[in-house]
């Protein structure tokens, strides 16, 4: 594998002056915590789904919100948001769409498919992955039963006739990434061993939020980790693979991180969603956090572009 092609300098450029989406007004479902964007770009419109919650950190319960945009940078929250919830004190976390290798959403029988992880806070139920479907992107089906247990922050692409999932295994410490396959996107078989672990100097203990695309036969993964230089910060690393199982990390990781000049994203920049735009650039949406004390588990959603044509 010619890694030099993929391990170039990733110049992600923030191209919005402020957050794309901010915390809601007092009393709104997302007035305290907001993270995990999942973008769906269709027919000259971008729908950005995200997880929002009220309450103190230990009492948070996340539901899935929706905002819409024509330019991909300026969003208005949908009148019907939130659009999906679990009930019984369980949260909807880290939604991800069924996508092709470019990160574009795929419809099957006219429906969008999302997978998301769920748990309760404080932790009382192990993280599990569930699925929901929608024709209009607003009304979503009742969440499925658990499809994968002990799993957080999935990313799913369809490669030929196969459904491929990478997710965070939260049953071990430190957290690692695992790989699963399916013939229908519902019944999953996980690879027996972790496929990515925290082993670079900048990574501190845990990996989370894998996002996978596929270009020219190569799988590309962007992922989050706490930073060893400051455990109160996170950043995004990059890795490539020929088979989705054996990964090689970028030697210059991390490729994107916090910006101390922008208070709203001065410490965290992870839980990203990435897709290829019509002009050949990559668009990323990411969640951010301001400085400690972390009253807000996450704080806002920003965007950036990598102006590299593959």
C-alpha positions as CSV (number, residue, x, y, z in Angstrom):
1,X,0.0,0.0,0.0
2,X,1.4,3.4,-1.0
3,X,0.8,5.2,2.3
4,X,2.6,8.4,1.1
5,X,-0.5,9.2,-1.0
6,X,-2.7,9.3,2.1
7,X,-0.3,10.6,4.7
8,X,0.0,14.1,3.3
9,X,-0.6,17.2,5.3
10,X,-4.3,17.4,6.0
11,X,-5.1,21.1,5.9
12,X,-8.5,21.3,7.4
13,X,-9.8,24.9,7.2
14,X,-12.5,26.2,9.4
15,X,-14.8,28.1,7.1
16,X,-17.5,29.4,9.5
17,X,-17.0,32.3,11.9
18,X,-18.8,30.6,14.7
19,X,-20.7,27.4,15.5
20,X,-23.0,25.8,13.0
21,X,-25.3,24.8,15.8
22,X,-25.3,26.0,19.4
23,X,-27.0,25.1,22.6
24,X,-30.8,25.8,22.7
25,X,-32.6,28.4,24.7
26,X,-33.4,27.6,28.3
27,X,-36.0,24.9,28.4
28,X,-35.2,23.5,25.0
29,X,-34.2,19.8,24.8
30,X,-30.6,20.8,24.0
31,X,-30.0,23.6,26.4
32,X,-27.0,22.0,28.2
33,X,-25.3,19.4,26.1
34,X,-24.9,19.1,22.3
35,X,-22.6,16.8,20.3
36,X,-22.3,13.9,17.7
37,X,-23.3,15.5,14.4
38,X,-24.4,13.3,11.5
39,X,-24.8,15.0,8.2
40,X,-27.1,14.0,5.4
41,X,-26.5,16.0,2.2
42,X,-29.3,15.4,-0.4
43,X,-30.8,17.6,-3.1
44,X,-29.0,20.8,-2.3
45,X,-29.8,20.6,1.3
46,X,-27.8,19.5,4.3
47,X,-29.7,18.0,7.3
48,X,-27.5,17.8,10.4
49,X,-28.6,15.5,13.1
50,X,-27.1,15.7,16.6
51,X,-27.6,14.6,20.2
52,X,-28.9,17.2,22.7
53,X,-29.7,17.1,26.4
54,X,-30.9,19.1,29.3
55,X,-29.8,18.7,32.9
56,X,-26.6,18.4,34.8
57,X,-23.9,16.1,33.5
58,X,-24.8,13.2,35.7
59,X,-28.5,13.5,34.8
60,X,-28.3,14.0,31.1
61,X,-30.6,12.1,28.7
62,X,-29.9,12.7,25.0
63,X,-32.4,12.8,22.2
64,X,-31.7,13.3,18.5
65,X,-32.2,16.8,17.1
66,X,-32.3,18.1,13.5
67,X,-31.1,21.3,11.8
68,X,-31.2,22.2,8.1
69,X,-29.0,24.3,5.8
70,X,-28.7,25.3,2.2
71,X,-25.0,26.1,2.3
72,X,-23.8,23.6,4.8
73,X,-22.6,26.3,7.2
74,X,-25.6,28.2,8.5
75,X,-28.3,26.0,10.1
76,X,-31.8,26.4,11.4
77,X,-33.2,23.9,13.9
78,X,-36.2,22.1,12.6
79,X,-39.6,22.9,14.1
80,X,-40.2,19.3,15.1
81,X,-36.9,18.7,16.8
82,X,-36.1,16.5,18.6
83,X,-37.0,13.8,16.1
84,X,-35.9,10.6,17.9
85,X,-35.7,9.4,21.4
86,X,-35.4,6.1,23.3
87,X,-37.5,6.7,26.4
88,X,-37.2,5.1,29.9
89,X,-34.2,7.3,30.7
90,X,-32.0,5.9,27.9
91,X,-30.1,8.2,25.5
92,X,-29.8,8.4,21.7
93,X,-26.1,8.8,21.1
94,X,-23.7,9.1,18.1
95,X,-26.1,8.5,15.2
96,X,-24.5,7.4,11.9
97,X,-26.1,6.9,8.5
98,X,-25.7,4.1,6.0
99,X,-23.2,5.6,3.6
100,X,-21.2,4.9,0.5
101,X,-17.4,5.2,0.4
102,X,-17.6,9.0,-0.2
103,X,-19.7,9.5,2.9
104,X,-22.9,10.1,1.0
105,X,-26.1,8.7,2.6
106,X,-27.6,5.7,0.9
107,X,-31.3,5.1,0.8
108,X,-32.7,1.6,0.6
109,X,-36.3,1.2,-0.6
110,X,-36.6,4.9,-0.3
111,X,-35.6,4.9,3.4
112,X,-32.7,6.4,5.3
113,X,-31.1,4.1,7.8
114,X,-29.3,5.2,11.0
115,X,-27.5,3.3,13.7
116,X,-26.8,4.8,17.1
117,X,-25.6,3.8,20.5
118,X,-27.6,4.0,23.7
119,X,-27.0,3.9,27.4
120,X,-28.2,5.5,30.6
121,X,-26.3,8.1,32.7
122,X,-25.0,7.5,35.3
123,X,-24.0,4.2,33.5
124,X,-26.5,1.6,34.4
125,X,-27.0,-0.1,31.1
126,X,-24.2,-1.3,28.9
127,X,-23.9,0.7,25.6
128,X,-25.8,-1.0,22.8
129,X,-26.3,-0.2,19.1
130,X,-29.7,0.2,17.6
131,X,-31.2,1.1,14.2
132,X,-34.0,3.3,13.0
133,X,-35.4,4.2,9.6
134,X,-37.1,7.2,7.9
135,X,-38.4,8.2,4.6
136,X,-38.6,12.0,5.2
137,X,-35.7,12.3,7.7
138,X,-38.1,13.7,10.4
139,X,-40.4,10.8,11.3
140,X,-38.2,7.8,12.5
141,X,-39.2,4.3,13.2
142,X,-39.3,2.8,16.6
143,X,-35.6,1.9,17.5
144,X,-34.7,-1.7,17.0
145,X,-33.7,-4.1,19.6
146,X,-30.0,-4.2,20.4
147,X,-27.9,-5.3,17.5
148,X,-24.4,-5.0,19.1
149,X,-23.7,-4.9,22.8
150,X,-20.9,-3.1,24.6
151,X,-20.6,-0.8,21.6
152,X,-20.4,2.9,21.2
153,X,-20.1,5.4,18.3
154,X,-20.6,3.2,15.2
155,X,-19.8,4.1,11.6
156,X,-21.4,2.1,8.8
157,X,-20.7,1.9,5.1
158,X,-22.1,-0.4,2.4
159,X,-19.3,-2.0,0.4
160,X,-20.7,-4.0,-2.5
161,X,-23.4,-6.2,-0.9
162,X,-21.7,-6.1,2.5
163,X,-22.5,-3.8,5.4
164,X,-19.4,-2.9,7.4
165,X,-19.3,-1.4,10.9
166,X,-16.5,0.0,13.0
167,X,-17.3,0.9,16.6
168,X,-15.8,1.6,20.0
169,X,-15.7,-1.3,22.4
170,X,-16.4,0.1,25.8
171,X,-16.2,-3.2,27.7
172,X,-12.4,-2.9,28.0
173,X,-10.2,-0.2,29.4
174,X,-8.7,1.5,27.5
175,X,-11.4,1.6,24.8
176,X,-10.5,0.1,21.4
177,X,-12.1,-0.1,18.0
178,X,-13.7,-3.3,16.6
179,X,-14.9,-4.3,13.2
180,X,-18.2,-6.1,12.3
181,X,-19.8,-7.3,9.1
182,X,-23.4,-8.0,8.1
183,X,-25.3,-9.2,5.0
184,X,-28.4,-7.1,5.9
185,X,-27.2,-4.4,8.3
186,X,-29.2,-5.9,11.2
187,X,-27.3,-9.1,12.3
188,X,-23.7,-8.4,12.9
189,X,-20.6,-10.6,13.3
190,X,-17.7,-8.9,15.0
191,X,-14.0,-9.6,14.3
192,X,-12.5,-11.4,17.3
193,X,-9.7,-8.9,17.9
194,X,-9.5,-5.1,18.2
195,X,-8.6,-3.5,14.9
196,X,-7.3,-0.2,16.3
197,X,-5.8,0.5,19.7
198,X,-4.2,3.6,21.4
199,X,-0.5,3.2,20.6
200,X,0.7,6.6,19.4
201,X,2.4,9.0,21.7
202,X,-0.3,11.7,21.4
203,X,-3.1,9.3,22.3
204,X,-4.2,9.1,26.0
205,X,-5.9,5.9,27.1
206,X,-9.1,5.9,25.0
207,X,-10.1,6.0,21.3
208,X,-13.6,6.9,20.2
209,X,-15.7,8.2,17.3
210,X,-14.3,6.3,14.3
211,X,-15.5,7.7,10.9
212,X,-14.7,5.5,7.9
213,X,-14.8,6.4,4.2
214,X,-13.4,4.4,1.2
215,X,-11.6,5.9,-1.8
216,X,-9.7,4.1,-4.6
217,X,-9.9,0.8,-2.7
218,X,-8.5,2.2,0.5
219,X,-10.4,2.6,3.8
220,X,-9.8,5.9,5.6
221,X,-10.6,6.4,9.2
222,X,-10.7,9.6,11.2
223,X,-11.0,9.0,15.0
224,X,-10.9,10.8,18.3
225,X,-8.7,10.5,21.3
226,X,-7.8,12.4,24.5
227,X,-4.4,14.1,24.1
228,X,-1.4,13.2,26.2
229,X,-0.2,16.8,26.2
230,X,-3.4,17.8,28.0
231,X,-6.0,15.2,29.2
232,X,-8.7,17.9,29.1
233,X,-8.4,18.1,25.3
234,X,-9.3,15.8,22.4
235,X,-8.1,15.8,18.8
236,X,-8.7,13.8,15.6
237,X,-6.3,11.2,14.2
238,X,-6.2,9.5,10.8
239,X,-5.4,5.9,9.6
240,X,-5.7,3.9,6.4
241,X,-6.3,0.2,5.6
242,X,-6.6,-2.1,2.7
243,X,-9.0,-4.5,4.3
244,X,-10.7,-2.5,7.1
245,X,-8.9,-4.7,9.7
246,X,-5.2,-3.9,9.6
247,X,-4.7,-0.1,10.0
248,X,-1.7,2.2,9.6
249,X,-1.9,5.5,11.5
250,X,-0.7,8.8,10.1
251,X,2.8,9.5,11.5
252,X,1.9,13.2,11.9
253,X,-1.3,12.6,14.0
254,X,-3.4,14.3,15.1
255,X,-4.6,15.9,11.9
256,X,-7.2,18.3,13.5
257,X,-7.6,19.6,17.0
258,X,-8.9,22.4,19.3
259,X,-8.4,26.1,18.5
260,X,-7.5,28.1,21.6
261,X,-8.5,31.3,19.7
262,X,-12.1,30.2,19.5
263,X,-13.4,29.8,23.0
264,X,-16.3,27.6,22.1
265,X,-13.9,24.9,20.6
266,X,-10.9,25.5,22.7
267,X,-10.7,22.0,24.2
268,X,-12.6,19.4,22.4
269,X,-13.0,18.7,18.6
270,X,-14.3,15.2,18.0
271,X,-17.5,13.1,17.3
272,X,-17.1,14.0,13.6
273,X,-19.1,13.4,10.5
274,X,-17.3,13.6,7.1
275,X,-18.4,13.4,3.5
276,X,-17.1,14.3,0.1
277,X,-18.6,17.4,-1.5
278,X,-19.4,18.0,-5.2
279,X,-16.2,20.0,-5.7
280,X,-14.0,17.2,-4.5
281,X,-13.3,18.6,-1.0
282,X,-14.1,16.9,2.2
283,X,-16.5,18.5,4.7
284,X,-16.3,17.7,8.4
285,X,-18.7,18.5,11.1
286,X,-17.4,18.1,14.7
287,X,-18.5,18.7,18.3
288,X,-16.6,21.0,20.6
289,X,-16.2,21.8,24.2
290,X,-15.1,25.0,26.0
291,X,-12.6,25.1,28.8
292,X,-13.1,23.5,32.3
293,X,-15.1,23.2,34.4
294,X,-17.0,21.1,32.0
295,X,-20.5,22.2,32.9
296,X,-21.6,21.3,29.4
297,X,-20.6,17.8,28.3
298,X,-20.3,19.2,24.8
299,X,-21.0,22.7,23.7
300,X,-21.4,23.4,20.0
301,X,-20.9,22.0,16.5
302,X,-18.5,23.5,14.0
303,X,-17.4,22.7,10.5
304,X,-14.2,22.6,8.4
305,X,-13.1,21.6,4.9
306,X,-10.0,19.8,3.6
307,X,-9.5,21.1,0.1
308,X,-7.8,18.1,-1.3
309,X,-9.2,16.4,-4.5
310,X,-8.8,12.6,-4.3
